[in-house]
């Protein structure tokens, strides 16, 4: 029991360390962009008004997006971009916090799920409620990642932590969808249990990896 509590404390400390480091990295990157807008006399047009962005970002922040006339039509473009980047920082911080909440929920659900597989069916309702909470926190996390104002878009072919993070996002989102679909089918077909478990593990591992790579 003592070793188990010690392990849980170390695990919490590790996740806290990653969270703080990740938030500092987001803040540092955004501050750097803001500083560029403030002091660079030859501002890159892509920094002020990026043309390439995710379709979810374009839907909100693009030239024809919902917020195309944000902050007043006469506002200086640099001032507008500074506000956008501050919003981006807050949304990415919420994105990362939501990721940790979701990851913690996955750990708890995994423990309860393992008991269900052993025949402790009285935990079924708890498992389902926890699954709903995880889906909500995951959705909140995804929204804050997909709809954040765009940053710079000087793309290259280098393998960066951001690119890895995006690839892993595809993996854990696919895993989440598969987990939910298979979860609704298990009662009718118990042979799907191993696939449901595999999808859940894929979601957890890829989400955890996505959070780690963004730190570095």
GUMAR-872571 format. One record per residue: residue number from 1; residue in three letters; x, y, z of N, C-alpha, C in turn. Coordinates in steps of 0.05 Angstrom, whole numbers, padded with zeros to 5 digits. Atoms other than C-alpha are relative to their C-alpha. Layout:
BEGIN
[NUM ALA [X Y Z] [X Y Z] [X Y Z]]
...
end
This chain:
BEGIN
[1 UNK [00017 -00024 00000] [00000 00000 00000] [00017 00025 00000]]
[2 UNK [-00018 -00023 -00001] [00056 00048 00018] [00014 00005 -00027]]
[3 UNK [-00013 -00003 00026] [00092 00035 -00048] [-00020 00009 -00021]]
[4 UNK [00020 -00009 00019] [00027 00044 -00086] [-00006 00030 00003]]
[5 UNK [00004 -00028 -00005] [00015 00112 -00054] [00023 00017 -00010]]
[6 UNK [-00025 -00014 00009] [00087 00132 -00068] [00000 00002 -00030]]
[7 UNK [00000 00000 00029] [00079 00112 -00141] [-00020 00020 -00010]]
[8 UNK [00020 -00019 00008] [00015 00153 -00147] [00009 00029 00003]]
[9 UNK [-00011 -00027 -00005] [00050 00214 -00117] [00020 00007 -00021]]
[10 UNK [-00020 -00006 00020] [00108 00208 -00165] [-00013 00005 -00027]]
[11 UNK [00014 -00003 00026] [00060 00201 -00224] [-00013 00027 -00001]]
[12 UNK [00012 -00026 00000] [00022 00263 -00203] [00021 00022 -00003]]
[13 UNK [-00021 -00020 00002] [00087 00302 -00195] [00011 00001 -00029]]
[14 UNK [-00009 00000 00028] [00109 00280 -00265] [-00019 00014 -00018]]
[15 UNK [00020 -00013 00016] [00044 00302 -00297] [00000 00030 00005]]
[16 UNK [-00001 -00029 -00008] [00048 00369 -00259] [00024 00013 -00013]]
[17 UNK [-00025 -00011 00012] [00119 00380 -00284] [-00004 00004 -00030]]
[18 UNK [00005 -00002 00029] [00098 00366 -00357] [-00020 00023 -00006]]
[19 UNK [00020 -00021 00004] [00037 00412 -00350] [00012 00028 00002]]
[20 UNK [-00012 -00026 -00004] [00077 00471 -00322] [00019 00007 -00023]]
[21 UNK [-00019 -00005 00021] [00131 00463 -00374] [-00014 00006 -00026]]
[22 UNK [00015 -00005 00025] [00081 00459 -00431] [-00013 00027 -00001]]
[23 UNK [00012 -00026 -00001] [00044 00521 -00409] [00020 00022 -00003]]
[24 UNK [-00021 -00019 00003] [00109 00559 -00403] [00009 00002 -00029]]
[25 UNK [-00009 00001 00028] [00128 00537 -00474] [-00020 00015 -00017]]
[26 UNK [00020 -00014 00015] [00062 00562 -00502] [00001 00030 00005]]
[27 UNK [-00001 -00028 -00006] [00068 00628 -00466] [00025 00012 -00013]]
[28 UNK [-00024 -00010 00011] [00140 00636 -00489] [-00002 00004 -00030]]
[29 UNK [00003 -00001 00029] [00123 00622 -00562] [-00018 00024 -00008]]
[30 UNK [00019 -00022 00006] [00064 00671 -00561] [00013 00027 00006]]
[31 UNK [-00014 -00025 -00007] [00105 00725 -00526] [00020 00008 -00022]]
[32 UNK [-00020 -00005 00021] [00158 00718 -00580] [-00014 00011 -00025]]
[33 UNK [00015 -00010 00023] [00106 00729 -00635] [-00010 00028 00006]]
[34 UNK [00009 -00027 -00007] [00077 00789 -00598] [00023 00020 -00002]]
[35 UNK [-00024 -00017 00000] [00147 00818 -00590] [00007 00007 -00029]]
[36 UNK [-00006 -00005 00028] [00158 00810 -00665] [-00018 00021 -00012]]
[37 UNK [00019 -00019 00010] [00095 00849 -00680] [00006 00028 00011]]
[38 UNK [-00005 -00025 -00013] [00117 00904 -00633] [00025 00014 -00011]]
[39 UNK [-00026 -00013 00006] [00189 00916 -00657] [00009 -00003 -00029]]
[40 UNK [-00010 00004 00027] [00197 00890 -00728] [-00013 00020 -00019]]
[41 UNK [00011 -00020 00019] [00190 00945 -00779] [-00009 -00012 -00026]]
[42 UNK [00008 00014 00025] [00184 00896 -00837] [-00015 -00025 00009]]
[43 UNK [00016 00022 -00011] [00129 00852 -00811] [-00009 -00018 -00023]]
[44 UNK [00008 00019 00020] [00116 00789 -00850] [-00031 -00001 -00002]]
[45 UNK [00029 00000 00003] [00045 00791 -00879] [-00012 -00025 00010]]
[46 UNK [00010 00025 -00009] [00037 00718 -00861] [-00004 00000 00030]]
[47 UNK [00002 -00002 -00029] [00047 00737 -00788] [-00026 00015 00008]]
[48 UNK [00023 -00016 -00006] [-00009 00788 -00790] [-00026 -00013 -00009]]
[49 UNK [00024 00012 00012] [-00058 00753 -00836] [00007 -00026 -00014]]
[50 UNK [-00007 00025 00013] [-00040 00680 -00848] [-00021 -00009 -00020]]
[51 UNK [00019 00010 00020] [-00071 00651 -00911] [-00006 -00030 00003]]
[52 UNK [00003 00029 -00003] [-00060 00578 -00894] [-00006 -00006 00029]]
[53 UNK [00007 00008 -00027] [-00095 00550 -00834] [-00019 -00024 -00001]]
[54 UNK [00019 00022 -00002] [-00138 00492 -00811] [-00028 00010 -00008]]
[55 UNK [00027 -00009 00008] [-00209 00494 -00839] [-00016 00009 00024]]
[56 UNK [00014 -00008 -00024] [-00234 00499 -00768] [00008 00028 00009]]
[57 UNK [-00010 -00027 -00006] [-00191 00561 -00757] [-00011 00020 -00020]]
[58 UNK [00010 -00017 00021] [-00212 00590 -00824] [-00029 00006 00004]]
[59 UNK [00029 -00004 -00004] [-00285 00581 -00805] [-00005 00023 00020]]
[60 UNK [00004 -00021 -00020] [-00275 00629 -00746] [00016 00025 -00006]]
[61 UNK [-00019 -00022 00002] [-00214 00672 -00761] [00008 00008 -00028]]
[62 UNK [-00007 -00005 00028] [-00208 00671 -00837] [-00012 00026 -00011]]
[63 UNK [00010 -00025 00013] [-00223 00728 -00885] [-00030 -00001 -00003]]
[64 UNK [00029 00002 00002] [-00293 00701 -00893] [-00012 -00014 00024]]
[65 UNK [00008 00014 -00023] [-00298 00672 -00824] [-00021 00015 00017]]
[66 UNK [00021 -00012 -00017] [-00350 00685 -00770] [00010 00026 00013]]
[67 UNK [-00011 -00024 -00013] [-00304 00736 -00736] [00017 00017 -00019]]
[68 UNK [-00016 -00015 00019] [-00278 00769 -00800] [00000 00030 00006]]
[69 UNK [00001 -00029 -00006] [-00299 00838 -00775] [00005 00005 00030]]
[70 UNK [-00005 -00002 -00028] [-00274 00828 -00704] [00015 00025 00007]]
[71 UNK [-00015 -00022 -00012] [-00249 00884 -00660] [-00004 00027 -00014]]
[72 UNK [00005 -00026 00013] [-00276 00940 -00705] [00014 00002 -00027]]
[73 UNK [-00011 -00001 00027] [-00264 00953 -00779] [00024 00018 -00003]]
[74 UNK [-00022 -00020 00002] [-00216 01011 -00767] [00024 -00007 00017]]
[75 UNK [-00023 00007 -00018] [-00170 00975 -00719] [00024 -00008 -00016]]
[76 UNK [-00025 00007 00013] [-00098 00969 -00740] [00004 -00030 00000]]
[77 UNK [-00003 00029 00003] [-00081 00899 -00766] [00020 -00011 00021]]
[78 UNK [-00020 00010 -00020] [-00021 00893 -00719] [-00014 -00002 00027]]
[79 UNK [00014 00001 -00025] [-00065 00909 -00659] [-00020 -00023 00001]]
[80 UNK [00018 00023 00001] [-00116 00859 -00682] [00014 -00026 00003]]
[81 UNK [-00015 00025 -00001] [-00063 00805 -00690] [00010 -00004 00028]]
[82 UNK [-00009 00003 -00028] [-00036 00819 -00620] [-00022 -00011 00017]]
[83 UNK [00023 00010 -00015] [-00106 00807 -00592] [-00004 -00030 -00007]]
[84 UNK [00003 00028 00008] [-00112 00743 -00633] [00020 -00018 00013]]
[85 UNK [-00021 00017 -00012] [-00046 00717 -00606] [-00004 -00004 00030]]
[86 UNK [00005 00003 -00028] [-00066 00731 -00535] [-00023 -00020 00005]]
[87 UNK [00022 00020 -00001] [-00131 00692 -00547] [00011 -00028 -00005]]
[88 UNK [-00013 00026 00006] [-00089 00637 -00578] [00014 -00012 00024]]
[89 UNK [-00014 00010 -00023] [-00046 00632 -00516] [-00019 -00011 00020]]
[90 UNK [00019 00010 -00020] [-00106 00625 -00470] [-00013 -00026 -00009]]
[91 UNK [00013 00024 00010] [-00139 00574 -00514] [00018 -00024 00000]]
[92 UNK [-00019 00022 -00001] [-00076 00532 -00519] [00006 -00009 00028]]
[93 UNK [-00003 00008 -00028] [-00068 00534 -00444] [-00023 -00017 00009]]
[94 UNK [00023 00016 -00007] [-00139 00509 -00436] [00001 -00027 -00015]]
[95 UNK [-00003 00025 00015] [-00124 00457 -00490] [00018 -00020 00015]]
[96 UNK [-00018 00017 -00014] [-00066 00430 -00450] [-00010 -00009 00027]]
[97 UNK [00013 00007 -00026] [-00102 00432 -00383] [-00021 -00021 -00005]]
[98 UNK [00021 00020 00006] [-00160 00395 -00415] [00012 -00027 -00007]]
[99 UNK [-00013 00026 00007] [-00112 00343 -00442] [00008 -00015 00025]]
[100 UNK [-00008 00014 -00025] [-00086 00328 -00372] [-00025 -00010 00015]]
[101 UNK [00025 00009 -00013] [-00157 00324 -00344] [-00010 -00025 -00014]]
[102 UNK [00009 00024 00016] [-00176 00276 -00400] [00018 -00024 00005]]
[103 UNK [-00018 00022 -00005] [-00114 00235 -00389] [-00004 -00013 00027]]
[104 UNK [00006 00010 -00027] [-00128 00229 -00315] [-00026 -00016 00001]]
[105 UNK [00025 00014 00001] [-00199 00208 -00330] [00003 -00027 -00014]]
[106 UNK [-00005 00025 00014] [-00174 00155 -00378] [00014 -00021 00019]]
[107 UNK [-00013 00018 -00020] [-00129 00126 -00323] [-00021 -00012 00018]]
[108 UNK [00020 00009 -00018] [-00188 00122 -00276] [-00019 -00020 -00014]]
[109 UNK [00018 00017 00015] [-00233 00092 -00329] [00013 -00027 -00007]]
[110 UNK [-00014 00025 00006] [-00180 00041 -00347] [00000 -00019 00024]]
[111 UNK [00000 00016 -00024] [-00176 00018 -00275] [-00028 -00013 00005]]
[112 UNK [00027 00011 -00004] [-00252 00011 -00270] [-00007 -00020 -00022]]
[113 UNK [00005 00019 00022] [-00255 -00022 -00338] [00012 -00027 00004]]
[114 UNK [-00013 00026 -00005] [-00206 -00075 -00317] [-00015 -00016 00020]]
[115 UNK [00017 00014 -00019] [-00252 -00091 -00259] [-00025 -00012 -00013]]
[116 UNK [00023 00010 00015] [-00310 -00098 -00306] [00006 -00025 -00015]]
[117 UNK [-00008 00024 00015] [-00272 -00148 -00348] [00003 -00024 00019]]
[118 UNK [-00003 00022 -00019] [-00261 -00188 -00284] [-00027 -00008 00012]]
[119 UNK [00026 00008 -00009] [-00336 -00190 -00271] [-00013 00018 00020]]
[120 UNK [00011 -00018 -00019] [-00348 -00131 -00225] [-00020 00019 -00014]]
[121 UNK [00019 -00015 00016] [-00410 -00108 -00262] [-00015 00022 00015]]
[122 UNK [00012 -00022 -00015] [-00434 -00063 -00206] [00013 00026 -00006]]
[123 UNK [-00014 -00025 00007] [-00383 -00013 -00232] [-00007 00010 -00028]]
[124 UNK [00007 -00007 00028] [-00416 -00010 -00301] [-00010 00028 -00002]]
[125 UNK [00011 -00027 00001] [-00455 00053 -00286] [00022 00021 00004]]
[126 UNK [-00022 -00019 -00005] [-00393 00088 -00258] [00018 00002 -00024]]
[127 UNK [-00017 00000 00024] [-00353 00067 -00319] [-00013 00017 -00022]]
[128 UNK [00013 -00014 00020] [-00406 00096 -00365] [-00001 00030 00005]]
[129 UNK [00000 -00028 -00008] [-00411 00162 -00327] [00027 00013 -00004]]
[130 UNK [-00028 -00010 00004] [-00336 00169 -00327] [00006 00003 -00030]]
[131 UNK [-00004 -00002 00029] [-00336 00155 -00402] [-00013 00026 -00011]]
[132 UNK [00014 -00024 00009] [-00386 00212 -00412] [00017 00025 00008]]
[133 UNK [-00016 -00022 -00009] [-00342 00259 -00371] [00026 00003 -00017]]
[134 UNK [-00025 00000 00016] [-00280 00239 -00411] [-00007 00011 -00028]]
[135 UNK [00008 -00010 00027] [-00317 00252 -00477] [-00004 00030 00001]]
[136 UNK [00005 -00029 -00003] [-00337 00321 -00452] [00027 00015 00002]]
[137 UNK [-00025 -00013 -00004] [-00267 00339 -00429] [00017 -00002 -00025]]
[138 UNK [-00015 00003 00025] [-00237 00311 -00493] [-00011 00019 -00021]]
[139 UNK [00012 -00019 00019] [-00286 00352 -00535] [00008 00028 00006]]
[140 UNK [-00009 -00027 -00008] [-00269 00415 -00495] [00029 00004 -00008]]
[141 UNK [-00028 -00002 00007] [-00195 00401 -00506] [00003 00003 -00030]]
[142 UNK [-00002 -00001 00029] [-00204 00389 -00581] [-00009 00027 -00011]]
[143 UNK [00010 -00026 00009] [-00245 00453 -00590] [00021 00021 00004]]
[144 UNK [-00020 -00021 -00005] [-00191 00495 -00558] [00025 -00004 -00016]]
[145 UNK [-00023 00004 00017] [-00139 00463 -00603] [-00006 00006 -00029]]
[146 UNK [00008 -00002 00028] [-00177 00463 -00669] [-00009 00028 -00008]]
[147 UNK [00011 -00026 00007] [-00209 00532 -00665] [00016 00024 00010]]
[148 UNK [-00017 -00021 -00010] [-00151 00572 -00636] [00008 00019 -00024]]
[149 UNK [-00010 -00018 00021] [-00129 00634 -00676] [00026 -00011 -00011]]
[150 UNK [-00024 00011 00012] [-00074 00615 -00725] [00025 00014 00008]]
[151 UNK [-00026 -00012 -00006] [00000 00627 -00712] [00013 00004 -00027]]
[152 UNK [-00014 -00003 00025] [00054 00636 -00765] [-00001 -00026 -00016]]
[153 UNK [00003 00024 00018] [00053 00588 -00824] [00023 -00002 -00019]]
[154 UNK [-00024 00005 00017] [00124 00584 -00850] [00007 -00029 00002]]
[155 UNK [-00002 00029 -00001] [00120 00510 -00864] [00027 -00010 -00011]]
[156 UNK [-00023 00013 00010] [00180 00466 -00873] [-00004 -00030 00003]]
[157 UNK [00003 00029 00000] [00193 00391 -00879] [00014 -00012 00024]]
[158 UNK [-00014 00011 -00023] [00229 00384 -00813] [-00020 -00014 00019]]
[159 UNK [00017 00014 -00019] [00202 00336 -00761] [00002 00015 00027]]
[160 UNK [00001 -00016 -00024] [00182 00382 -00704] [-00019 -00012 00020]]
[161 UNK [00018 00009 -00021] [00147 00371 -00638] [-00029 00007 -00007]]
[162 UNK [00027 -00008 00008] [00086 00409 -00665] [-00011 -00020 -00020]]
[163 UNK [00009 00019 00020] [00082 00363 -00725] [-00006 -00027 00012]]
[164 UNK [00005 00025 -00013] [00088 00301 -00682] [-00026 00001 00017]]
[165 UNK [00024 -00004 -00016] [00035 00329 -00636] [-00026 -00003 -00017]]
[166 UNK [00023 00002 00017] [-00013 00336 -00695] [-00005 -00028 -00010]]
[167 UNK [00003 00028 00009] [00001 00266 -00721] [-00012 -00017 00022]]
[168 UNK [00011 00016 -00022] [-00012 00237 -00652] [-00029 00008 00006]]
[169 UNK [00028 -00008 -00004] [-00076 00278 -00648] [-00018 -00016 -00018]]
[170 UNK [00017 00016 00019] [-00102 00241 -00709] [-00003 -00028 00012]]
[171 UNK [00001 00027 -00012] [-00085 00175 -00673] [-00019 -00001 00024]]
[172 UNK [00017 00002 -00024] [-00119 00191 -00607] [-00029 00008 -00006]]
[173 UNK [00028 -00006 00007] [-00180 00222 -00640] [-00013 -00024 -00013]]
[174 UNK [00010 00024 00013] [-00188 00160 -00683] [-00006 -00021 00021]]
[175 UNK [00004 00019 -00022] [-00180 00118 -00620] [-00024 00006 00016]]
[176 UNK [00023 -00008 -00016] [-00232 00158 -00583] [-00026 -00007 -00015]]
[177 UNK [00024 00007 00015] [-00283 00149 -00639] [-00005 -00030 00000]]
[178 UNK [00003 00029 00001] [-00269 00075 -00644] [-00009 -00011 00027]]
[179 UNK [00007 00009 -00027] [-00273 00066 -00568] [-00029 00004 00006]]
[180 UNK [00028 -00006 -00005] [-00341 00099 -00565] [-00019 -00017 -00016]]
[181 UNK [00017 00017 00017] [-00370 00061 -00624] [00000 -00028 00010]]
[182 UNK [-00001 00028 -00009] [-00345 -00006 -00599] [-00013 -00003 00027]]
[183 UNK [00012 00002 -00027] [-00368 00010 -00528] [-00030 -00003 -00001]]
[184 UNK [00029 00002 00003] [-00440 00016 -00552] [-00009 -00027 -00011]]
[185 UNK [00007 00026 00013] [-00436 -00052 -00587] [00007 -00024 00017]]
[186 UNK [-00009 00023 -00015] [-00405 -00095 -00533] [-00022 -00017 00012]]
[187 UNK [00022 00015 -00012] [-00471 -00114 -00499] [-00012 -00019 -00020]]
[188 UNK [00012 00018 00021] [-00494 -00144 -00565] [00020 -00019 -00011]]
[189 UNK [-00021 00018 00011] [-00427 -00175 -00583] [00024 00002 00018]]
[190 UNK [-00022 -00001 -00020] [-00379 -00191 -00526] [00028 -00006 -00013]]
[191 UNK [-00026 00005 00014] [-00326 -00212 -00578] [00014 00026 -00007]]
[192 UNK [-00013 -00025 00006] [-00313 -00138 -00588] [00016 00012 00023]]
[193 UNK [-00014 -00011 -00023] [-00284 -00129 -00519] [00030 00005 -00005]]
[194 UNK [-00029 -00005 00005] [-00211 -00138 -00540] [00005 00024 -00018]]
[195 UNK [-00004 -00022 00018] [-00219 -00088 -00596] [-00007 00027 00014]]
[196 UNK [00007 -00024 -00016] [-00253 -00038 -00549] [00024 00007 00018]]
[197 UNK [-00023 -00005 -00018] [-00195 -00045 -00500] [00024 00010 -00016]]
[198 UNK [-00023 -00009 00017] [-00143 -00038 -00556] [-00004 00029 -00009]]
[199 UNK [00005 -00028 00009] [-00177 00026 -00581] [00004 00019 00023]]
[200 UNK [-00004 -00017 -00024] [-00178 00054 -00510] [00029 00003 00006]]
[201 UNK [-00029 -00002 -00005] [-00104 00038 -00500] [00013 00018 -00021]]
[202 UNK [-00011 -00017 00021] [-00088 00070 -00567] [-00005 00030 00006]]
[203 UNK [00007 -00027 -00007] [-00125 00133 -00546] [00017 00011 00023]]
[204 UNK [-00015 -00009 -00024] [-00090 00137 -00479] [00030 00004 -00007]]
[205 UNK [-00029 -00001 00006] [-00019 00122 -00505] [00006 00023 -00019]]
[206 UNK [-00005 -00021 00019] [-00024 00170 -00564] [-00005 00028 00012]]
[207 UNK [00005 -00025 -00013] [-00054 00225 -00521] [00022 00007 00019]]
[208 UNK [-00023 -00005 -00018] [00000 00217 -00469] [00025 00008 -00015]]
[209 UNK [-00023 -00006 00017] [00053 00217 -00523] [-00002 00028 -00012]]
[210 UNK [00004 -00027 00011] [00023 00280 -00554] [00007 00021 00020]]
[211 UNK [-00005 -00020 -00021] [00028 00316 -00488] [00030 00001 00007]]
[212 UNK [-00029 00001 -00006] [00100 00294 -00477] [00016 00014 -00022]]
[213 UNK [-00016 -00011 00022] [00126 00313 -00546] [-00002 00030 -00002]]
[214 UNK [00004 -00029 00001] [00097 00383 -00542] [00017 00014 00021]]
[215 UNK [-00017 -00012 -00021] [00138 00394 -00479] [00028 00003 -00010]]
[216 UNK [-00027 -00001 00010] [00202 00381 -00517] [00001 00011 -00029]]
end
